[in-house]
Amino acid sequence: MLNKLLVLFFSMMCAGVAAQDDVLVLDGDEVEEDVTIDPVKQKLLDEDNNITNTTSLDDFFQRLQLLEEGKRDKINIVHIGDSHLQADVFSDAIRKKLQEYFGNAGCGFSFPHKLARTNGSVYIKYRSNVVWDKRRNVYPIKKDIAVGLSGTALTTNEDFVIRAEVLENEYDFNTIKIITPNNEPTFNIAITDKKIELESDKSKSITHKIKSGEALSIIARKYGTSVKAIKSANGMRSNNIRAGKTLKIPTKQKEKRKISKSEFTPLPLVTDSLSHYYHSEQALSKIYLLPNGKKDIYNLSGLVLEKDAPGLVYHSIGVNGAKTLDYNKYALFFEQLPVLNPDLIIVSLGTNESFDKIAVEEYMEDLNEFIATIRSKNPNAYLLVMTPPPSLFKRKYPNTFAATYAKTIIEQEKEMDYATWDLFSEFGGTKNVNRNVARGLMKSDRIHYSAKGYQKQGFLFVEAFMKAFSNFKTSNK
């Protein structure tokens, strides 16, 4: 009789849990319960969500404990990945939570993604009076373009001004570091009390000499504009054109705005072996980058923004479309990485390899080379590898490559002496991709996640991270 009552009670509990909207509350933030939980087994998150091989992080956790006890000023965590990281939604969810626990020492590494005409973090707003050239590490090496820490080269040969403005007061900074290839002194920094308009409101025009047989529609298509826009720019009433004549072609680009350097107050830069930096006793929210003399090319690898306050800095580096081998082929990335003084390096790669259907042996060889090079340049840093998240091929076929990568990453963790967080399993593997889409956690491409999905991944990682840290402190009392 007792056994029957227990069975009935368990059945009622399962039915009740399956019917309700599961919610995980993490320090006041509500996110949907993890869709990977099997409702039949009823596994609890605090039992199932773990970082493995945490003994490899013991020395790092010791540093973290010293920070927590006020015996250390800063901890630097560097998170490296692909498009899952570039927008800084996933990494920012982690940053915010960890800084709630350990203190906010700054937003860390920053790159002007907007000037490279792509997506990036929303903390720093970048503007410039010129159009910059860009080159991601996904492309073959070009001898005259050095791709460094950001994974994207940002270059110009024009006389420029860049404005970097912090949009959230909590990330105002005292120290700014400028990272350039070979630590060349190509940039100055300055402030100003005046309102400087960097972007012109006048569209930039180019000229086109009409060839025989061309029509306005052909010319418009060639330059990515419209027939109406060309006619307006040239005061034309009809579509008739004549070979040999020239046309003004309007573009979406704006004319370069000339800005006098006398508008700015230059600030003194200090040089060390890895960067040029400026420190201010008073927190800053806005800074300008200017050319340091006339150069053939100006190449910005990135900035680092830090506060004087003790705490944790969470640096995020992501490149859309990047694979591990793309990072491996640019030595400058590894040479510049020590400027971030990493205590822990987190690696989140593998998605693009899986869609190229790279064999697991080849992927692991690239990953292990990446890890070995990182360690050779950062001997005091510890490693944590995240498995790639689940996805589908062509929105319907299981991505078995990602599954195999995840399994192999975990299998070699002890041999390679790194910790692992199995994001692939935490988000339910390929069998739960469609459920993730249905619950608004994943985009319809079945590859990328929504802001809600990336935030949830971040919260889950912090939960596993804090649990591992708590276990460390308990076992080392």
C-alpha positions as CSV (number, residue, x, y, z in Angstrom):
1,M,0.0,0.0,0.0
2,L,2.8,2.4,0.9
3,N,4.6,1.7,-2.4
4,K,1.4,2.5,-4.3
5,L,1.0,5.8,-2.4
6,L,4.6,6.7,-3.2
7,V,4.1,6.0,-6.9
8,L,0.9,8.1,-6.9
9,F,2.6,11.0,-5.1
10,F,5.6,10.9,-7.5
11,S,3.2,10.9,-10.5
12,M,1.3,13.9,-9.2
13,M,4.5,15.8,-8.6
14,C,5.8,15.1,-12.1
15,A,2.6,16.2,-13.7
16,G,2.5,19.4,-11.6
17,V,6.1,20.3,-12.5
18,A,5.5,19.6,-16.2
19,A,2.4,21.8,-16.3
20,Q,3.9,24.9,-14.7
21,D,6.2,27.5,-16.2
22,D,9.6,26.6,-14.6
23,V,11.5,29.6,-13.5
24,L,15.1,29.8,-12.2
25,V,15.7,32.8,-9.9
26,L,19.4,33.8,-9.8
27,D,20.1,36.7,-7.4
28,G,16.8,38.4,-8.3
29,D,17.0,37.8,-12.1
30,E,14.4,35.6,-13.5
31,V,15.1,33.4,-16.5
32,E,13.3,30.4,-17.8
33,E,14.2,27.0,-16.3
34,D,16.9,25.1,-18.3
35,V,15.2,23.3,-21.2
36,T,17.8,20.5,-21.0
37,I,16.2,19.1,-17.8
38,D,14.5,15.9,-18.4
39,P,11.0,16.3,-16.7
40,V,10.8,12.6,-16.0
41,K,14.2,12.3,-14.2
42,Q,13.6,15.7,-12.5
43,K,17.3,16.5,-12.1
44,L,18.0,19.6,-10.2
45,L,20.2,22.3,-11.7
46,D,22.4,22.5,-8.7
47,E,23.2,18.8,-9.1
48,D,23.6,18.7,-12.8
49,N,25.3,21.9,-13.8
50,N,29.0,21.5,-13.1
51,I,32.4,22.5,-14.2
52,T,34.6,19.4,-14.4
53,N,38.2,18.8,-13.6
54,T,38.1,21.8,-11.2
55,T,41.3,20.8,-9.5
56,S,43.1,22.3,-12.5
57,L,41.7,25.7,-11.3
58,D,42.8,25.4,-7.7
59,D,45.5,28.0,-7.9
60,F,43.1,30.4,-9.8
61,F,40.5,29.9,-7.1
62,Q,43.1,30.7,-4.5
63,R,43.7,34.1,-6.3
64,L,40.0,34.6,-6.4
65,Q,39.6,33.9,-2.7
66,L,42.4,36.5,-2.0
67,L,40.4,39.0,-4.0
68,E,37.3,38.2,-2.1
69,E,39.1,38.6,1.2
70,G,40.5,42.0,0.1
71,K,44.1,40.7,-0.1
72,R,44.3,41.2,-3.9
73,D,43.3,44.1,-6.1
74,K,42.3,42.5,-9.4
75,I,41.4,39.3,-11.2
76,N,41.4,39.2,-15.0
77,I,39.3,36.7,-16.9
78,V,39.7,36.6,-20.7
79,H,36.9,34.9,-22.8
80,I,37.8,34.1,-26.4
81,G,35.4,32.8,-29.1
82,D,33.5,33.3,-32.3
83,S,30.1,35.0,-33.2
84,H,28.5,33.7,-30.0
85,L,30.9,36.1,-28.2
86,Q,31.4,39.1,-30.6
87,A,28.1,40.8,-29.6
88,D,29.1,40.5,-25.9
89,V,25.7,39.4,-24.8
90,F,26.7,35.9,-23.5
91,S,30.0,37.3,-22.0
92,D,28.3,40.3,-20.5
93,A,25.8,38.2,-18.6
94,I,28.8,36.5,-17.0
95,R,30.6,39.8,-16.5
96,K,27.7,41.5,-14.7
97,K,27.1,38.5,-12.3
98,L,30.7,37.9,-11.4
99,Q,31.3,41.6,-10.8
100,E,28.3,41.6,-8.5
101,Y,30.2,38.9,-6.4
102,F,33.7,40.2,-6.7
103,G,33.6,43.9,-7.6
104,N,33.7,45.9,-10.8
105,A,37.3,46.7,-11.9
106,G,36.2,47.8,-15.4
107,C,34.8,46.6,-18.7
108,G,38.2,45.5,-19.9
109,F,39.1,44.9,-23.5
110,S,37.2,47.0,-26.1
111,F,37.3,47.2,-29.8
112,P,35.5,49.7,-32.2
113,H,33.4,47.2,-34.0
114,K,31.1,49.9,-35.3
115,L,34.0,51.5,-37.2
116,A,34.6,48.0,-38.7
117,R,30.9,48.0,-39.7
118,T,30.0,45.0,-37.6
119,N,28.3,44.2,-34.2
120,G,30.0,44.5,-30.8
121,S,29.6,45.5,-27.2
122,V,27.2,48.3,-26.4
123,Y,29.2,49.7,-23.5
124,I,31.5,51.9,-25.5
125,K,30.1,54.1,-28.3
126,Y,32.7,54.7,-31.1
127,R,32.6,57.4,-33.7
128,S,35.1,58.7,-36.3
129,N,35.3,61.3,-39.0
130,V,36.8,58.9,-41.5
131,V,35.9,55.5,-42.9
132,W,38.2,52.8,-41.6
133,D,39.3,49.6,-43.4
134,K,38.9,46.2,-41.7
135,R,40.2,42.7,-42.0
136,R,39.1,39.8,-39.9
137,N,41.3,36.8,-38.9
138,V,39.0,34.5,-41.0
139,Y,40.7,35.8,-44.1
140,P,44.1,34.6,-45.4
141,I,47.2,36.5,-44.0
142,K,47.9,39.7,-45.8
143,K,51.5,40.8,-45.4
144,D,50.8,44.5,-44.9
145,I,47.8,44.0,-42.5
146,A,48.6,42.9,-39.0
147,V,45.6,41.2,-37.2
148,G,46.0,41.3,-33.5
149,L,44.2,40.8,-30.2
150,S,40.8,41.8,-31.4
151,G,40.9,39.3,-34.3
152,T,40.1,42.2,-36.6
153,A,42.5,44.8,-38.0
154,L,41.2,48.3,-38.1
155,T,43.3,50.5,-40.3
156,T,43.4,53.9,-42.1
157,N,46.0,56.1,-43.8
158,E,43.9,59.3,-43.3
159,D,44.1,62.0,-40.7
160,F,41.5,60.8,-38.2
161,V,39.8,61.4,-34.9
162,I,38.1,58.5,-32.9
163,R,35.8,59.3,-30.0
164,A,35.3,56.5,-27.4
165,E,32.4,57.3,-25.1
166,V,31.2,55.1,-22.2
167,L,27.5,54.7,-22.1
168,E,27.1,53.3,-18.6
169,N,28.5,55.2,-15.6
170,E,29.5,52.0,-13.9
171,Y,32.2,51.5,-16.6
172,D,33.8,54.9,-16.4
173,F,37.5,54.3,-16.4
174,N,40.7,55.6,-14.8
175,T,43.2,53.8,-17.1
176,I,43.1,53.4,-20.8
177,K,45.6,51.2,-22.7
178,I,46.2,51.4,-26.4
179,I,47.2,48.2,-28.2
180,T,48.9,48.4,-31.5
181,P,51.0,46.0,-33.7
182,N,54.6,45.8,-32.4
183,N,53.5,48.3,-29.7
184,E,54.1,51.1,-32.2
185,P,53.3,54.7,-30.9
186,T,50.9,55.5,-33.6
187,F,48.1,57.0,-31.5
188,N,47.8,59.9,-29.1
189,I,44.9,60.5,-26.8
190,A,43.1,63.7,-25.8
191,I,40.1,65.3,-24.2
192,T,38.1,68.4,-25.0
193,D,35.5,70.7,-23.4
194,K,34.0,71.5,-26.8
195,K,31.3,69.6,-28.6
196,I,33.0,67.9,-31.5
197,E,30.8,66.7,-34.4
198,L,32.8,63.9,-36.0
199,E,30.4,62.8,-38.7
200,S,29.5,65.0,-41.6
201,D,25.8,65.2,-42.7
202,K,26.9,65.6,-46.4
203,S,26.9,62.4,-48.4
204,K,30.1,61.5,-50.1
205,S,29.9,61.4,-53.9
206,I,32.1,59.7,-56.5
207,T,32.2,60.2,-60.3
208,H,31.4,57.7,-63.0
209,K,32.3,58.1,-66.6
210,I,29.4,56.7,-68.7
211,K,30.4,53.9,-71.1
212,S,28.6,52.9,-74.3
213,G,25.6,50.7,-73.7
214,E,25.2,51.6,-70.0
215,A,21.9,52.6,-68.5
216,L,21.1,54.4,-65.3
217,S,19.7,51.2,-63.8
218,I,23.0,49.3,-64.5
219,I,25.1,52.1,-63.0
220,A,22.8,52.4,-59.9
221,R,23.1,48.6,-59.4
222,K,26.9,48.7,-59.7
223,Y,27.3,51.3,-56.9
224,G,24.5,50.0,-54.7
225,T,22.3,53.1,-55.1
226,S,19.1,54.0,-56.9
227,V,18.2,55.6,-60.2
228,K,16.3,58.3,-58.3
229,A,19.3,59.1,-56.2
230,I,21.6,59.5,-59.2
231,K,19.1,61.7,-61.0
232,S,18.7,63.9,-57.9
233,A,22.4,64.2,-57.5
234,N,22.8,65.3,-61.1
235,G,19.7,67.4,-61.5
236,M,18.3,65.1,-64.2
237,R,14.7,65.0,-65.3
238,S,14.9,62.0,-67.6
239,N,16.8,58.7,-67.7
240,N,18.7,59.6,-70.9
241,I,22.5,59.5,-70.6
242,R,25.3,59.8,-73.1
243,A,28.6,57.8,-73.3
244,G,31.6,59.9,-72.3
245,K,29.8,62.1,-69.9
246,T,30.3,61.9,-66.1
247,L,27.8,61.4,-63.3
248,K,28.0,62.1,-59.6
249,I,27.2,58.9,-57.7
250,P,25.8,59.4,-54.2
251,T,26.9,56.9,-51.6
252,K,25.8,56.0,-48.1
253,Q,29.2,57.2,-46.8
254,K,29.6,60.8,-45.5
255,E,32.1,63.4,-46.4
256,K,35.1,63.5,-44.2
257,R,34.8,66.3,-41.6
258,K,37.9,68.3,-41.1
259,I,38.8,68.7,-37.4
260,S,41.4,71.0,-36.0
261,K,43.8,69.4,-33.5
262,S,43.7,72.7,-31.6
263,E,40.2,71.7,-30.4
264,F,41.8,69.0,-28.1
265,T,43.9,68.9,-24.9
266,P,46.5,66.1,-25.4
267,L,47.2,63.7,-22.5
268,P,50.6,62.2,-21.7
269,L,51.0,58.5,-22.6
270,V,53.3,56.1,-20.7
271,T,54.9,53.3,-22.6
272,D,55.5,49.7,-21.3
273,S,56.4,46.6,-23.2
274,L,52.9,45.8,-24.3
275,S,50.9,49.0,-24.6
276,H,50.8,52.8,-24.3
277,Y,48.6,53.9,-21.5
278,Y,47.2,56.9,-19.6
279,H,46.0,57.0,-16.0
280,S,43.7,59.6,-14.5
281,E,42.9,60.1,-10.9
282,Q,39.5,61.2,-11.9
283,A,37.2,58.7,-13.7
284,L,36.7,59.4,-17.4
285,S,33.8,58.6,-19.6
286,K,35.0,60.0,-22.9
287,I,38.4,60.0,-24.7
288,Y,39.6,60.9,-28.2
289,L,42.3,59.0,-30.2
290,L,44.3,61.1,-32.6
291,P,47.3,60.3,-35.0
292,N,50.8,60.5,-33.5
293,G,52.5,62.1,-36.4
294,K,52.1,61.1,-40.1
295,K,52.3,57.4,-40.7
296,D,51.8,55.2,-43.7
297,I,49.1,53.2,-41.8
298,Y,47.4,53.5,-38.5
299,N,46.4,50.1,-37.1
300,L,44.4,49.8,-33.9
301,S,44.3,46.3,-32.2
302,G,42.1,47.5,-29.3
303,L,41.8,49.3,-26.0
304,V,41.7,48.2,-22.4
305,L,39.5,50.3,-20.0
306,E,40.0,49.7,-16.2
307,K,38.9,51.3,-13.0
308,D,41.0,52.0,-9.9
309,A,38.5,50.0,-7.8
310,P,39.4,46.5,-6.8
311,G,37.5,43.7,-8.4
312,L,37.2,41.5,-11.5
313,V,37.7,42.5,-15.1
314,Y,36.0,40.3,-17.7
315,H,37.5,40.7,-21.1
316,S,35.6,39.4,-24.1
317,I,37.1,38.7,-27.6
318,G,34.9,37.3,-30.4
319,V,35.1,37.2,-34.2
320,N,32.1,36.4,-36.4
321,G,32.9,33.2,-38.4
322,A,36.1,32.5,-36.6
323,K,37.6,29.0,-36.1
324,T,40.4,28.0,-33.9
325,L,42.8,27.8,-36.8
326,D,42.0,31.4,-37.7
327,Y,43.4,32.5,-34.3
328,N,46.3,30.1,-34.7
329,K,47.5,31.6,-38.0
330,Y,48.0,35.1,-36.6
331,A,50.9,35.2,-34.2
332,L,50.2,38.8,-33.2
333,F,47.1,37.7,-31.3
334,F,49.1,35.5,-28.9
335,E,51.9,38.1,-28.6
336,Q,49.4,40.8,-27.5
337,L,47.3,38.6,-25.2
338,P,49.5,39.1,-22.2
339,V,48.6,42.8,-22.1
340,L,45.3,41.6,-20.5
341,N,47.3,39.9,-17.7
342,P,44.9,36.9,-17.6
343,D,44.4,34.8,-14.5
344,L,41.9,32.6,-16.3
345,I,41.3,32.1,-20.0
346,I,38.0,30.7,-21.2
347,V,37.8,29.3,-24.7
348,S,34.5,29.0,-26.6
349,L,35.1,27.8,-30.1
350,G,34.0,24.9,-32.4
351,T,30.7,26.0,-33.9
352,N,32.2,27.2,-37.2
353,E,34.4,24.1,-37.4
354,S,31.3,21.9,-37.0
355,F,29.6,23.7,-39.9
356,D,32.7,23.1,-42.0
357,K,32.4,19.5,-40.9
358,I,36.0,19.4,-39.8
359,A,37.0,16.0,-38.5
360,V,37.2,15.8,-34.7
361,E,40.9,14.8,-34.9
362,E,41.7,17.9,-36.9
363,Y,39.6,20.2,-34.7
364,M,41.3,18.9,-31.5
365,E,44.7,19.3,-33.0
366,D,43.9,23.0,-33.8
367,L,42.4,23.4,-30.3
368,N,45.4,21.9,-28.5
369,E,47.8,24.0,-30.6
370,F,45.7,27.1,-29.6
371,I,46.0,26.1,-25.9
372,A,49.7,25.3,-26.1
373,T,50.4,28.7,-27.6
374,I,48.3,30.5,-25.1
375,R,50.2,28.8,-22.3
376,S,53.6,29.5,-23.7
377,K,52.7,33.3,-23.8
378,N,50.7,33.3,-20.5
379,P,52.4,30.8,-18.1
380,N,50.5,32.1,-15.1
381,A,47.0,31.8,-16.6
382,Y,44.7,28.8,-16.1
383,L,42.4,27.3,-18.8
384,L,38.7,26.5,-19.0
385,V,37.2,25.2,-22.2
386,M,33.5,25.5,-23.0
387,T,32.0,22.9,-25.4
388,P,30.2,24.4,-28.4
389,P,26.5,24.9,-28.0
390,P,24.0,22.6,-29.8
391,S,22.8,23.5,-33.3
392,L,21.3,22.0,-36.4
393,F,22.5,21.8,-40.0
394,K,20.1,23.5,-42.5
395,R,17.7,24.0,-39.6
396,K,16.8,20.3,-39.4
397,Y,19.7,17.9,-39.3
398,P,21.6,17.1,-36.1
399,N,25.0,18.7,-35.7
400,T,26.8,15.6,-34.7
401,F,30.2,17.2,-35.2
402,A,29.5,19.6,-32.3
403,A,28.4,16.6,-30.2
404,T,31.6,14.8,-31.0
405,Y,33.7,17.9,-30.3
406,A,32.0,18.2,-26.9
407,K,32.6,14.6,-25.9
408,T,36.3,14.7,-26.9
409,I,37.0,18.0,-25.2
410,I,35.8,16.4,-21.9
411,E,37.7,13.2,-22.5
412,Q,41.0,14.9,-22.8
413,E,40.6,17.5,-20.0
414,K,42.8,15.8,-17.4
415,E,45.5,15.0,-19.9
416,M,45.5,18.7,-21.1
417,D,45.0,20.0,-17.6
418,Y,42.1,22.3,-18.2
419,A,38.6,22.6,-16.7
420,T,35.5,22.1,-18.8
421,W,32.0,23.5,-18.8
422,D,29.7,21.4,-21.0
423,L,27.4,24.0,-22.6
424,F,26.4,21.5,-25.2
425,S,24.8,19.2,-22.6
426,E,23.5,22.1,-20.4
427,F,21.4,23.3,-23.4
428,G,20.1,19.8,-24.1
429,G,22.2,18.7,-27.1
430,T,20.8,18.5,-30.6
431,K,17.6,16.9,-29.5
432,N,16.5,20.1,-27.7
433,V,17.3,22.6,-30.4
434,N,13.7,23.0,-31.6
435,R,12.5,23.3,-28.0
436,N,15.1,26.1,-27.5
437,V,13.7,27.9,-30.5
438,A,10.1,27.4,-29.4
439,R,11.0,28.9,-26.0
440,G,12.6,32.0,-27.5
441,L,16.1,30.9,-26.5
442,M,17.4,30.4,-30.0
443,K,17.1,32.1,-33.4
444,S,15.3,30.4,-36.3
445,D,18.6,29.6,-38.0
446,R,19.1,27.0,-35.3
447,I,22.7,28.2,-34.9
448,H,22.7,31.4,-33.0
449,Y,20.8,32.1,-29.8
450,S,18.6,35.0,-28.9
451,A,19.7,37.6,-26.3
452,K,17.5,35.7,-23.8
453,G,19.3,32.5,-24.7
454,Y,22.8,34.0,-24.4
455,Q,21.9,35.6,-21.1
456,K,20.6,32.2,-19.8
457,Q,23.9,30.5,-20.9
458,G,25.7,33.2,-19.0
459,F,23.7,32.7,-15.8
460,L,24.1,28.9,-16.0
461,F,27.9,29.3,-16.3
462,V,28.0,31.6,-13.3
463,E,26.0,29.1,-11.3
464,A,28.5,26.4,-12.2
465,F,31.5,28.7,-11.6
466,M,30.3,29.8,-8.2
467,K,29.5,26.3,-7.2
468,A,33.1,25.2,-8.1
469,F,34.5,28.1,-6.2
470,S,32.4,27.4,-3.2
471,N,33.5,23.7,-3.2
472,F,37.1,24.8,-3.4
473,K,36.7,27.1,-0.4
474,T,34.9,24.3,1.6
475,S,37.6,21.7,0.8
476,N,40.4,24.0,1.6
477,K,39.2,25.4,5.0
